Amino acid sequence: MRQVAQSATITLMGIDWAQTSQALGSGRSQRSWRLIVVGLVAVFSLYLMIWRPTFSPFDWINVLVHETGHLVFLPFADTAATAGGSILQVGLPLLLALAYLAQDDQFGASISVWWLGQSLTFLATYIGTSREGAVEFFRTSADWDQIHVWLGTAYQPSALAGWAVNIGITLMVLGIAAALVVTLRSRLRIDKEQKKLLDSGITEALLPPAITGNKQR
């Protein structure tokens, strides 16, 4: 009878406390996974910045996107087809960031910004080395031999590569920082929501344990 009375009281207030509790619980789980993702991305970024590998496991994704870009722009002029790999490699994470922002998913946008930066640092590897020292995978095509001619940077590829690296690292750091801030802010938001529920005049006895933080004995 007591449980029935409590349930009736909660229903009369017009609030589905069970659903609220479930949402808050899922929020905690989401925060945990986000923190794990941010941690892994941060460690991987340190690896890239300290050891500066020519090719990392994540770059297979960049390679796939790069080669897809050539296919996407193939029906257009030779210039677009040649530059299409680099365009899509940089454009895809940028488009993802904008799409996540349009959906108000700041965490997804932050990780996409990190990917944009990482993609730029990888792109810099063969912007600066061109055919003679290009990444083995790209040595046969050497897109940037031709792109440098179009851009007028054929005699200073290392300068353009340096800009790509610096901008890329900056975006990686900003992406990680933004993802961490978004994750911590979501925790504060849920904690405030819990406090708001407790301050709304409902006794802890009426609130589910997931909201009050008390464990049933």
C-alpha positions in Angstrom: 0.0 0.0 0.0 2.8 2.4 0.8 4.4 1.8 -2.6 1.0 2.4 -4.3 0.6 5.6 -2.4 4.0 6.8 -3.3 3.4 5.9 -6.9 0.1 7.8 -6.9 1.8 10.9 -5.3 4.5 10.9 -8.0 1.9 10.5 -10.8 -0.2 13.3 -9.4 2.8 15.6 -9.6 2.9 15.1 -13.3 6.5 14.0 -13.4 7.7 10.6 -14.5 10.4 10.1 -11.9 11.2 6.6 -13.2 12.0 8.0 -16.6 14.0 10.8 -15.1 16.0 8.4 -13.0 16.8 6.3 -16.1 17.9 9.3 -18.1 20.2 10.4 -15.3 21.6 7.0 -15.0 22.3 6.8 -18.8 23.9 10.2 -18.5 26.5 8.9 -16.0 27.3 6.0 -18.3 27.6 8.3 -21.2 30.1 10.5 -19.3 32.2 7.5 -18.4 32.5 6.4 -22.0 33.2 9.9 -23.1 36.0 10.2 -20.6 37.5 7.0 -21.8 37.3 8.2 -25.4 39.0 11.5 -24.5 41.7 9.7 -22.5 42.5 7.4 -25.5 42.5 10.2 -27.9 44.8 12.3 -25.7 47.3 9.4 -25.2 47.3 8.7 -28.9 47.9 12.4 -29.6 50.9 12.5 -27.3 52.2 9.5 -29.1 51.9 11.3 -32.5 53.4 14.5 -31.2 56.4 13.0 -29.3 57.4 10.1 -31.7 56.1 11.7 -34.9 55.5 8.5 -36.8 55.4 8.7 -40.6 52.3 6.5 -40.6 50.1 5.6 -37.6 47.3 3.0 -37.4 44.7 5.7 -37.5 46.1 6.9 -40.8 44.5 3.9 -42.6 41.2 5.7 -42.1 42.8 8.8 -43.7 44.1 6.7 -46.6 40.6 5.3 -47.2 39.0 8.7 -47.2 41.8 10.1 -49.3 41.5 7.5 -52.0 37.7 7.8 -51.9 38.1 11.5 -52.6 39.9 10.7 -55.9 37.0 8.5 -56.9 34.4 11.1 -55.9 36.1 13.9 -57.9 37.1 11.6 -60.8 34.2 12.7 -63.1 35.4 16.3 -62.9 38.5 18.0 -64.3 42.0 16.4 -63.8 42.8 19.1 -61.3 39.8 18.2 -59.1 40.5 14.5 -59.4 44.1 15.0 -58.3 43.3 17.3 -55.4 40.1 15.4 -54.5 41.9 13.0 -52.2 43.3 15.9 -50.0 40.1 17.8 -50.3 37.9 15.0 -48.9 40.5 14.0 -46.4 40.3 17.4 -44.8 36.7 18.1 -45.8 35.0 15.0 -44.3 36.0 15.6 -40.6 35.1 19.3 -41.1 31.6 18.4 -42.5 31.2 15.9 -39.6 32.0 18.7 -37.1 29.4 21.0 -38.7 26.8 18.2 -38.8 27.3 17.4 -35.1 27.0 21.1 -34.2 23.8 21.2 -36.2 22.5 18.4 -34.0 23.8 20.1 -30.9 26.2 17.3 -30.3 29.2 19.3 -29.0 31.2 16.2 -28.0 30.9 14.7 -31.5 31.9 18.0 -33.0 35.0 18.2 -30.7 36.2 14.8 -31.7 35.6 15.6 -35.3 37.8 18.8 -34.9 40.5 16.5 -33.4 40.3 14.2 -36.5 40.6 17.3 -38.7 43.8 18.2 -37.0 45.2 14.7 -37.1 44.3 14.5 -40.8 46.2 17.7 -41.5 49.3 16.4 -39.7 49.2 13.3 -41.8 48.6 15.3 -45.0 51.7 17.4 -44.1 53.9 14.3 -44.3 53.6 14.1 -48.1 52.9 17.8 -48.7 56.5 18.4 -47.6 58.3 15.4 -48.9 56.6 15.1 -52.3 57.6 12.2 -54.6 61.2 11.6 -53.5 60.3 11.0 -49.8 56.6 10.5 -49.9 54.8 8.0 -47.8 55.1 4.7 -49.5 51.4 4.3 -50.1 51.3 7.6 -52.1 54.6 7.3 -53.9 53.1 6.1 -57.2 50.7 9.0 -57.5 52.4 11.9 -55.6 49.4 14.2 -55.9 51.3 17.0 -54.3 53.9 17.1 -57.0 51.2 18.6 -59.2 49.4 20.5 -56.5 52.5 22.4 -55.6 52.8 23.4 -59.2 49.3 24.8 -59.2 49.8 26.5 -55.9 53.2 27.9 -56.8 54.8 26.3 -53.8 56.9 23.8 -55.7 60.1 25.3 -54.3 58.9 25.6 -50.7 56.9 22.5 -49.9 58.3 22.2 -46.4 56.9 25.7 -45.5 53.4 24.6 -46.5 53.8 21.3 -44.6 55.0 23.2 -41.5 51.8 25.3 -41.6 49.7 22.1 -41.9 51.5 20.5 -39.0 51.1 23.6 -36.7 47.4 24.1 -37.6 46.8 20.3 -37.2 48.4 20.1 -33.8 46.5 23.2 -32.6 43.2 21.7 -33.8 44.0 18.4 -32.1 44.6 20.1 -28.7 41.5 22.3 -29.1 39.4 19.2 -30.0 40.6 17.3 -26.9 40.1 20.3 -24.6 36.7 21.0 -26.0 35.6 17.3 -25.6 36.8 17.3 -22.0 35.0 20.5 -21.2 31.8 19.2 -22.7 32.0 16.0 -20.8 32.7 17.7 -17.4 29.9 20.3 -18.1 27.5 17.5 -18.7 28.4 16.0 -15.3 27.7 19.4 -13.7 24.4 19.7 -15.5 23.2 16.3 -14.3 24.4 17.0 -10.7 22.5 20.3 -10.8 19.5 18.5 -12.1 19.7 16.1 -9.1 19.9 19.0 -6.7 17.0 20.6 -8.4 14.9 17.5 -7.9 15.9 17.3 -4.2 15.1 20.9 -3.7 11.7 20.7 -5.3 10.0 19.8 -2.1 9.9 16.0 -2.7 11.3 14.0 0.2 14.1 11.6 -0.5 11.7 8.8 0.4 9.7 9.5 -2.7 12.7 9.7 -5.0 14.3 6.7 -6.7 17.7 5.8 -5.2 19.4 6.6 -8.6 18.5 10.2 -8.1 19.1 10.6 -4.4 22.3 8.7 -4.5 21.1 6.5 -1.6 21.3 2.7 -1.9 18.4 0.6 -0.8 19.2 -1.6 2.1 
